[in-house]
Amino acid sequence: MSMATIVQLTDTHIRPAGQLVHGMVDTYANLTHVLQQLRASRQRIDALVLSGDLTDTGSPEAYRRLRAAVEPVAEELGAKTVYVMGNHDERTAFATEMLGVAAASVDPDVTHDQVVDVAGVRVIALDSTTPGRHDGRLEERQLDWLADQLRERARHGTLLVLHHPPIRSPIAATEYLRLEQPERLAEVLAGSDVRLIICGHNHLTGAAALAGIPVWIGPALSYRIDPIAPVDRHRGLTGFGYSRIDLLGSTLVATAIEATPAEVVYDRPKQDVLEQLAALAAEAG
């Protein structure tokens, strides 16, 4: 049984009411569809982590729209919310609308980095954005701050969240837009209690490792890119999903969840399935 469950929602790209992403994707409908799925599951969810590109253009109205959808569901679930900056986000609007910071006190050059305890898992979120750029970067002061946080180990280890993947990509466009100088981050993480790094940005699902730590690129909640498009083409496709991150023993396990509406192949009582599997195991000796 999971000791903690964290749901990662990434690249929501919410726009103001009536606006579609790329003229055809209703990202707000995708978000509310997933939130209702989480409510209907009636499963324990300890936190909702939104790992960047919360809005498509940094519009304050879009942030308010997103928060009005997410917060009531999080409250009903008893889940904490962790909002993380992405390259499509705007620091001042993000800080005022999502973090409750007074606009007059927001410095657009200061990153929004956070630490949140989630059922004994320390969630550290780093703002890997630079205003006006789509690739990622961590400043020296952020790495120093991260090193300070990691000097003391957390009860169930640390989950690191950032928007830009700190790993290579086989796709030219996403390779161009990844986190710069990931080796600097790797130096800080070596020997730490970070058990998993989760990110988004690439609009695909992928995995690798940094400093021996698993890296998970969660599926986007808006649309996906085609990871094996026809030669010399880069294209986006309809479809969306999210991830669940479960603490199982001493391991954080990432699971991609397809949310695009689909026909049900079968729907059986869970206990029947478990009993069938137990019987098969018994027969096999």
C-alpha positions in Angstrom: 0.0 0.0 0.0 1.2 3.5 -0.9 2.5 5.5 2.1 2.0 8.7 0.1 0.5 9.5 -3.2 1.3 12.7 -5.2 -0.4 13.6 -8.4 1.6 15.5 -11.0 -0.3 17.7 -13.4 2.0 19.4 -15.9 1.7 21.7 -18.8 -1.9 22.6 -18.2 -1.5 25.7 -20.5 -4.8 27.3 -19.3 -6.1 30.3 -21.2 -8.8 32.8 -20.4 -12.4 31.6 -21.0 -13.3 31.1 -24.6 -9.7 30.7 -25.9 -8.2 27.5 -27.2 -4.6 26.5 -27.4 -3.4 26.2 -31.0 -7.0 27.1 -32.0 -8.3 23.7 -31.1 -7.4 22.4 -27.6 -9.7 23.2 -24.7 -7.1 22.9 -22.0 -9.5 23.9 -19.3 -11.8 21.0 -20.2 -8.9 18.7 -20.0 -8.0 19.9 -16.6 -11.5 19.7 -15.2 -11.9 16.2 -16.7 -8.9 15.0 -14.8 -9.9 16.8 -11.6 -13.3 15.1 -11.7 -11.5 11.7 -12.3 -9.4 12.3 -9.2 -12.6 13.1 -7.2 -14.4 10.1 -8.5 -11.5 7.7 -7.7 -12.0 8.3 -3.9 -8.3 7.3 -3.4 -5.9 8.9 -1.0 -4.1 11.8 -2.7 -1.7 13.8 -0.5 -0.7 16.5 -2.9 -1.3 17.9 -6.3 1.9 19.2 -7.9 1.5 21.4 -11.0 5.0 21.3 -12.6 5.0 24.4 -14.8 3.3 26.0 -17.8 0.2 26.4 -15.7 -1.0 29.0 -18.1 -0.3 29.5 -21.8 0.5 33.2 -21.8 0.9 34.2 -18.2 -2.6 35.8 -18.1 -3.8 36.7 -14.6 -7.3 35.6 -15.6 -6.0 32.2 -16.7 -4.3 31.8 -13.3 -7.5 32.6 -11.5 -9.4 30.2 -13.7 -7.0 27.4 -12.9 -6.9 28.0 -9.2 -10.7 28.2 -9.0 -10.8 24.7 -10.6 -8.0 23.1 -8.6 -8.3 24.4 -5.1 -11.9 23.1 -4.3 -10.9 19.6 -5.5 -7.6 19.7 -3.5 -9.6 20.8 -0.4 -12.1 18.0 -0.9 -9.3 15.4 -1.3 -7.3 16.8 1.7 -4.4 17.3 -0.7 -1.8 20.1 -0.6 -1.1 22.1 -3.7 2.3 22.9 -5.1 2.5 25.3 -8.0 5.7 25.5 -10.0 6.9 28.0 -12.6 7.2 27.0 -16.3 8.5 28.9 -19.3 5.0 30.0 -20.4 4.3 31.4 -16.9 4.9 35.0 -15.9 6.5 35.5 -12.5 4.5 38.5 -11.2 1.1 37.1 -12.2 2.1 33.6 -10.9 3.2 35.0 -7.6 0.2 37.2 -7.0 -2.5 34.8 -8.3 -1.0 31.4 -7.2 1.2 32.2 -4.2 -0.8 35.1 -2.8 2.2 37.5 -2.9 1.4 41.2 -3.1 2.2 42.6 -6.5 4.2 45.5 -5.1 6.6 43.1 -3.4 7.2 40.8 -6.4 10.7 41.0 -7.9 10.5 39.4 -11.4 14.2 38.5 -11.2 13.7 36.4 -8.0 12.9 32.7 -8.6 10.0 31.0 -6.8 11.5 28.0 -5.0 9.6 26.1 -2.4 9.8 23.3 0.1 6.7 21.4 1.2 6.4 18.3 3.4 3.9 15.8 2.0 3.3 12.8 4.3 7.0 12.7 5.2 8.2 13.2 1.6 10.0 16.5 1.2 8.9 18.1 -2.0 11.4 20.7 -3.3 10.3 22.7 -6.2 12.8 24.8 -8.2 12.0 27.6 -10.6 14.1 26.7 -13.7 12.8 29.5 -15.8 14.4 32.7 -17.1 12.1 35.5 -18.2 11.9 35.6 -22.0 13.5 32.3 -22.6 12.1 28.8 -23.2 15.1 26.8 -22.2 15.9 26.1 -18.5 18.5 27.4 -16.1 19.3 27.2 -12.4 21.1 30.1 -10.9 24.1 29.6 -8.6 22.2 30.9 -5.6 19.4 28.3 -6.3 21.9 25.5 -6.3 23.4 26.8 -3.1 19.9 27.0 -1.5 19.2 23.4 -2.7 22.4 22.2 -1.2 21.5 23.8 2.1 18.1 22.1 2.1 19.5 18.7 1.3 22.1 18.7 4.2 19.3 17.4 6.4 17.7 14.2 5.2 13.9 13.9 5.1 11.9 11.2 6.8 10.9 9.5 3.5 13.4 11.2 1.2 13.0 14.0 -1.3 11.1 14.5 -4.5 12.6 17.2 -6.7 10.3 19.1 -9.0 11.4 21.4 -11.9 9.8 22.3 -15.2 12.7 21.7 -17.6 14.1 18.1 -17.9 17.8 17.9 -16.8 18.4 15.1 -19.3 19.0 14.6 -23.1 16.2 14.1 -25.6 16.2 12.2 -28.9 13.9 14.9 -30.3 15.7 18.0 -31.7 13.2 20.6 -30.4 13.0 19.3 -26.9 16.8 18.8 -26.8 17.2 22.5 -27.7 14.9 23.6 -24.8 16.1 21.4 -21.9 17.8 22.5 -18.7 21.2 24.0 -19.3 24.3 22.6 -17.6 22.5 19.7 -15.8 25.9 18.6 -14.5 25.8 21.5 -12.0 22.6 20.1 -10.6 24.0 16.6 -10.6 26.9 17.7 -8.4 24.5 19.0 -5.8 22.3 15.9 -5.9 25.1 13.4 -5.6 24.8 11.5 -2.3 21.6 13.3 -1.3 18.2 11.7 -0.3 16.5 12.8 -3.6 14.7 9.7 -4.7 13.0 11.0 -7.9 13.1 14.1 -10.1 9.9 15.0 -11.9 9.5 17.5 -14.6 7.4 18.4 -17.7 7.9 20.8 -20.6 8.4 18.2 -23.3 4.8 17.2 -23.8 5.7 13.5 -23.9 6.3 10.8 -21.3 9.9 9.8 -20.7 12.5 8.6 -18.2 16.2 8.7 -17.7 18.6 9.4 -14.7 20.7 12.2 -13.4 23.5 11.4 -10.8 22.0 8.0 -10.5 18.6 9.4 -9.6 15.5 8.5 -11.8 14.1 11.4 -13.8 10.5 11.3 -14.9 9.0 13.5 -17.6 5.3 13.5 -17.0 2.7 13.5 -19.8 1.2 16.9 -20.5 -2.3 17.8 -19.6 -2.8 19.9 -22.7 -1.6 18.1 -25.8 1.3 15.8 -26.7 4.1 16.0 -29.3 4.7 13.1 -31.6 8.0 11.5 -30.5 8.4 9.6 -33.8 7.0 12.0 -36.3 7.6 11.7 -40.1 11.1 12.7 -41.1 11.8 16.4 -40.9 8.5 17.1 -39.2 7.6 18.3 -35.7 4.0 17.9 -34.8 1.6 18.1 -31.9 -1.3 15.6 -31.4 -4.5 15.6 -29.3 -4.4 13.6 -26.2 -3.5 14.3 -22.5 -2.6 12.6 -19.3 -1.0 13.0 -15.9 1.1 11.0 -13.4 0.8 9.5 -9.9 3.9 9.3 -7.8 3.6 6.7 -5.0 5.9 6.1 -2.0 6.1 2.3 -1.8 8.5 1.3 0.9 11.6 3.4 0.3 10.9 3.9 -3.4 9.0 6.6 -5.3 7.2 5.0 -8.2 6.0 7.1 -11.2 2.9 5.9 -13.2 1.6 7.6 -16.3 -2.1 7.9 -16.5 -3.8 8.2 -19.9 -6.8 10.7 -19.5 -7.9 10.9 -23.1 -11.5 9.6 -23.2 -11.5 5.9 -24.3 -13.7 2.9 -24.5 -13.6 0.5 -21.5 -12.3 -2.9 -22.4 -13.3 -4.5 -19.1 -14.4 -3.3 -15.6 -14.4 -5.9 -12.9 -14.4 -5.9 -9.1 -10.9 -5.5 -7.8 -11.3 -8.3 -5.3 -12.3 -10.8 -8.1 -9.1 -10.0 -10.0 -6.9 -10.4 -6.9 -8.5 -13.7 -6.1 -8.0 -14.9 -9.7 -4.3 -13.9 -9.6 -3.8 -15.6 -6.2 -5.4 -18.8 -7.6 -3.1 -18.7 -10.6 -0.1 -18.2 -8.4 -1.1 -21.1 -6.2 -1.5 -23.4 -9.3 2.0 -22.4 -10.5 3.4 -23.5 -7.1 
